[in-house]
Amino acid sequence: MKNWQSKYHWKIALAALFATCILFFIGRQFIHYGKQTPVPPNKLVEVETVTSQKLQQSIRLLGTLHPKHTTVLVSKGNGMLDELIPTGQKVKKGTLIAKIDNPEVEKNLNLSISTEALAKSQLDRFKPLLKTKFVSPKEVEEKKQAWLDAQKELSKAKIELDNLRFYAPFDGIIGAYKKREGSEVTIGEAVVSIYDPSSLVVDFDIPCSNLTEIHEGQPVRIFGKEYPLSHFQRMIDETTHMCPADVDIQCDNCLVGATINVDLIVAEKSNTIVIPTQALFLRNSQPFVYIVEKDKVVLLPVKTGLQQENTIEITEGLKIGQQLIIKGQDRLYSEMTVEIHQPSSEASHS
């Protein structure tokens, strides 16, 4: 009886041990599955919808801005300069810009005014006396001549003083003063310039290697605006060894004399596919791009055309409306599942 009980207890213990092992194994499997690494998210790429647009290929040159119509006012007398209107101010035709102070000229004018007034007064006093014969016709004629002489001297004095004044010859902007305020100015010295801001011209030089691509009327882009090329000289300048050209522009706030960028447009296409150059890459010296179709990466060979700064024309390989990958191309491969990000569309919706 005791032997049977011993065997029974041994079987129970063995069954309990077996059940414990099974539970331990199952628990370990659950823990193992719980600790498995989660599936990584799909790679994020930035895309842009392929569209057709206008593309211009240009040559970046440097030009100098000049007024087309400018005048330098020159002194016709001697004295000290007095600036009345500062550089950069707009003025109307006839406005007094500056003057030359000369005490001798002003004194001579005041004396001429007094002399003319006195001669006129004496003539007016002698005229009534002629009828009463208190004075002779000869005396009246002498007074009249004295008055006429005084008038001539007064006119000369006024002209002499007016020669010390500088008036705007047309509507324009005051340029640079050639002499400092308070300095002595002599006859013939340049004093101040004035220019017409409504007609400005940009002078620049074009490499003569591009002669076949250049013609008058060709579009030139300056400050974001397009103007027709005004003049083009098909002759090499001895100093610059380039071909001089110029273009008339309009600009209200431009700095005269400044060096500015000139984009000479040498080629242009409308309604062509244009993409950012960063979307293009080379494989075996051939250009390729990635697009996304149904969240999958597709590798496409393309052919390129005109290129301008950060954009390039695609002549073959892309279609309008396709989703072009422009950022995140590293470690991509065909049929790879990706998540797309399109900031331009988000901005337009917001």
C-alpha positions in Angstrom: 0.0 0.0 0.0 2.8 2.4 0.9 4.6 1.5 -2.3 1.5 2.3 -4.4 1.1 5.7 -2.6 4.8 6.5 -3.3 4.4 5.8 -7.0 1.2 7.9 -7.1 2.9 10.9 -5.5 5.9 10.6 -7.8 3.6 10.7 -10.9 1.8 13.8 -9.5 5.1 15.5 -9.0 6.3 14.6 -12.5 3.1 15.9 -14.0 3.4 19.1 -12.0 6.9 19.5 -13.2 5.9 18.9 -16.8 3.1 21.4 -16.6 5.5 24.0 -15.0 7.9 23.5 -17.9 5.1 23.9 -20.5 3.9 27.1 -18.8 7.5 28.4 -18.6 8.0 27.7 -22.3 4.8 29.4 -23.3 5.5 32.4 -21.1 9.0 32.7 -22.6 7.5 32.7 -26.1 5.1 35.5 -25.2 8.0 37.5 -23.7 10.1 36.8 -26.8 7.4 38.0 -29.2 6.7 41.0 -27.0 10.4 42.1 -27.2 10.6 41.7 -31.0 11.8 44.9 -32.8 8.8 46.8 -34.3 8.6 47.2 -38.1 10.4 50.4 -39.1 8.3 53.2 -40.8 8.5 53.8 -44.5 11.2 56.2 -45.7 10.0 59.8 -46.0 10.6 61.5 -49.4 9.7 65.0 -50.6 7.9 65.1 -54.0 6.9 67.8 -56.4 4.2 67.5 -59.1 5.8 67.7 -62.6 4.4 70.7 -64.5 5.2 72.5 -67.7 6.5 76.1 -67.5 8.7 78.7 -69.1 12.5 78.3 -68.9 15.1 81.0 -69.8 18.8 80.4 -70.1 20.8 83.5 -69.5 24.4 84.8 -69.1 25.1 86.7 -65.9 27.0 89.9 -66.6 27.9 93.1 -64.6 26.7 96.5 -65.7 26.9 100.1 -64.5 23.8 102.3 -64.1 23.9 105.7 -65.6 21.4 108.5 -66.2 20.6 108.8 -69.9 20.1 112.6 -69.6 22.4 114.4 -67.2 23.8 118.0 -66.9 26.6 119.4 -64.9 26.1 123.0 -63.9 29.3 125.1 -64.2 30.1 128.3 -62.3 29.9 131.6 -64.1 31.4 133.6 -61.3 33.6 133.6 -58.2 32.6 133.3 -54.5 31.6 130.9 -51.7 29.3 127.9 -52.5 26.0 127.7 -50.6 24.1 124.4 -51.1 20.3 125.0 -51.0 19.0 121.5 -51.9 20.9 118.3 -50.9 22.0 115.4 -53.2 19.3 112.9 -54.0 16.4 115.4 -53.8 13.8 115.6 -56.6 13.4 119.1 -58.1 11.2 120.8 -60.6 12.5 122.7 -63.6 13.5 126.2 -62.5 14.1 125.4 -58.9 17.0 127.2 -57.3 19.5 124.4 -56.3 22.5 126.4 -55.1 24.1 129.8 -55.2 27.5 131.4 -54.9 27.8 134.2 -52.3 29.9 137.2 -53.5 29.5 140.4 -51.3 30.9 142.6 -54.1 28.4 141.5 -56.6 25.5 141.9 -54.2 26.8 145.4 -53.2 27.1 146.3 -56.9 23.4 145.2 -57.4 22.2 147.3 -54.5 24.1 150.3 -55.7 22.7 149.9 -59.3 19.1 149.7 -57.9 19.6 152.9 -56.0 21.2 154.6 -59.0 18.4 153.6 -61.3 15.8 154.7 -58.8 17.4 158.1 -58.4 17.8 158.6 -62.2 14.1 157.7 -62.7 13.1 160.1 -59.9 15.0 163.0 -61.5 13.6 162.3 -64.9 10.1 162.2 -63.5 10.7 165.5 -61.7 12.1 167.2 -64.9 9.4 166.2 -67.3 6.6 168.5 -65.9 9.1 171.4 -65.7 9.7 171.2 -69.5 6.2 172.6 -70.2 6.8 175.6 -67.9 10.2 176.1 -69.6 12.0 176.0 -66.2 14.2 173.3 -67.8 15.3 172.9 -71.4 14.6 169.9 -73.6 18.3 169.2 -73.6 18.3 168.8 -69.8 15.4 166.5 -69.9 17.1 164.4 -72.6 20.2 164.2 -70.4 18.2 163.0 -67.5 16.4 160.4 -69.7 19.8 159.2 -71.0 21.1 159.0 -67.4 18.1 156.9 -66.5 18.6 154.6 -69.5 22.3 154.2 -68.6 21.3 153.3 -65.0 18.8 150.7 -66.3 21.6 149.1 -68.4 23.9 149.0 -65.4 21.1 147.5 -63.2 20.4 144.8 -65.8 24.1 143.9 -65.9 24.2 143.7 -62.1 21.2 141.5 -62.1 22.7 139.2 -64.7 26.0 139.1 -62.8 24.1 138.1 -59.6 22.0 135.6 -61.5 25.1 134.0 -62.9 25.9 133.0 -59.3 22.6 131.1 -59.1 22.1 127.4 -60.2 18.6 126.5 -61.4 17.3 123.1 -62.4 17.2 122.9 -66.2 14.6 120.2 -66.1 12.6 118.0 -63.7 15.1 115.6 -62.1 17.2 114.6 -59.1 20.2 116.4 -57.7 23.4 114.4 -58.2 26.7 114.9 -56.6 28.1 118.3 -55.7 31.6 118.7 -57.1 32.6 121.3 -54.5 32.0 121.2 -50.7 29.6 123.7 -49.2 31.5 126.8 -48.0 34.4 126.3 -50.4 35.6 128.9 -52.9 34.4 128.5 -56.5 35.9 130.1 -59.5 34.6 130.7 -63.0 34.4 127.6 -65.1 34.4 125.1 -62.2 31.8 122.3 -62.1 29.5 122.7 -59.2 26.6 120.2 -59.2 25.0 117.6 -61.5 21.3 116.9 -62.1 19.9 113.9 -63.9 16.5 112.7 -65.2 15.5 109.5 -63.2 12.8 108.6 -65.8 15.5 107.6 -68.3 18.3 105.4 -67.1 20.7 103.3 -69.0 22.8 100.3 -68.0 26.2 99.9 -69.8 27.7 96.4 -69.9 30.1 94.3 -71.9 29.2 91.0 -73.6 31.8 88.2 -74.4 32.3 88.4 -78.1 32.3 84.6 -78.3 28.5 84.8 -78.0 28.0 87.1 -81.0 25.9 84.6 -82.9 23.4 84.5 -80.1 23.1 88.3 -79.5 20.9 90.8 -81.3 19.3 94.2 -80.5 15.9 93.8 -78.9 16.9 90.6 -77.2 15.4 90.3 -73.7 17.6 91.4 -70.8 16.5 90.9 -67.1 17.5 93.6 -64.6 16.0 93.8 -61.1 13.5 91.1 -62.0 12.1 93.0 -65.0 12.7 92.3 -68.7 13.8 95.0 -71.1 14.9 94.9 -74.8 18.6 95.2 -75.5 18.9 98.8 -76.8 22.3 98.8 -78.5 25.0 96.2 -79.2 28.3 96.9 -80.8 29.8 94.1 -82.9 33.3 95.4 -82.3 35.8 94.4 -79.6 36.6 97.2 -77.1 40.4 97.7 -76.9 40.2 98.0 -73.1 37.8 95.3 -72.1 38.3 93.0 -75.1 34.5 92.5 -75.1 31.6 93.9 -77.0 29.9 97.0 -75.5 26.1 97.0 -75.1 23.5 99.0 -73.2 19.8 98.8 -72.2 17.4 101.5 -71.2 15.6 100.8 -68.0 13.1 102.4 -65.6 13.9 102.5 -61.8 12.7 104.9 -59.2 15.0 103.9 -56.3 18.1 102.9 -58.1 21.5 104.2 -57.1 23.1 105.9 -60.1 26.7 104.7 -60.7 26.1 101.4 -59.0 27.3 98.1 -60.4 24.3 95.8 -61.0 23.6 92.2 -62.3 22.5 91.9 -65.9 21.0 88.6 -67.1 21.2 88.4 -70.9 18.7 85.8 -72.0 20.2 83.7 -74.8 17.7 80.9 -75.0 14.0 80.5 -74.0 11.4 77.7 -74.1 7.7 77.8 -73.1 5.5 75.0 -71.9 8.4 72.6 -71.2 9.0 70.3 -68.3 11.4 72.0 -65.8 12.6 70.3 -62.6 15.0 71.2 -59.7 18.5 70.1 -60.5 18.7 68.5 -57.1 16.1 65.9 -58.3 18.5 64.7 -61.0 21.4 62.3 -60.5 23.8 60.4 -62.7 24.2 56.6 -62.9 26.9 55.3 -65.3 27.1 58.9 -66.6 23.4 58.9 -67.6 20.8 61.2 -65.9 18.0 59.6 -63.9 15.2 60.6 -61.6 13.0 58.9 -59.0 9.2 59.2 -59.1 6.5 57.7 -56.8 3.7 55.6 -58.2 1.2 54.0 -55.7 3.6 54.7 -52.8 6.4 52.8 -54.7 9.7 54.2 -56.0 10.2 54.1 -59.8 13.6 54.8 -61.4 13.3 56.7 -64.7 16.1 57.5 -67.3 15.6 61.1 -68.7 17.1 63.4 -71.2 17.9 67.0 -70.4 17.9 70.3 -72.3 18.4 73.9 -71.1 19.7 74.6 -67.7 19.4 77.8 -65.6 20.8 78.1 -62.1 18.9 75.6 -59.9 16.5 74.3 -62.6 16.9 72.1 -65.7 14.7 71.1 -68.6 13.6 67.5 -69.1 13.0 66.7 -72.8 12.3 63.0 -72.5 11.4 60.6 -69.7 8.9 62.6 -67.5 5.2 63.3 -67.9 3.2 66.2 -66.5 1.4 65.2 -63.3 4.0 62.6 -62.1 5.2 62.8 -58.5 8.9 63.6 -58.7 11.2 62.9 -55.7 13.2 66.1 -55.1 14.6 65.2 -51.6 15.5 62.0 -49.8 16.9 60.1 -52.8 19.7 58.5 -50.8 19.3 54.7 -50.3 16.3 54.4 -52.5 15.7 51.5 -54.9 12.9 50.5 -57.3 9.7 49.2 -55.8 10.6 50.5 -52.4 7.6 51.6 -50.4 7.9 55.3 -49.3 5.9 57.9 -47.5 5.5 61.2 -49.5 5.7 64.7 -48.3 4.6 67.6 -50.5 5.2 70.9 -48.8 4.1 73.1 -51.8 0.6 71.6 -51.8 0.3 71.9 -48.0 1.3 75.6 -48.3 -1.3 76.2 -51.0 -4.1 74.6 -49.0 -3.2 76.6 -45.9 
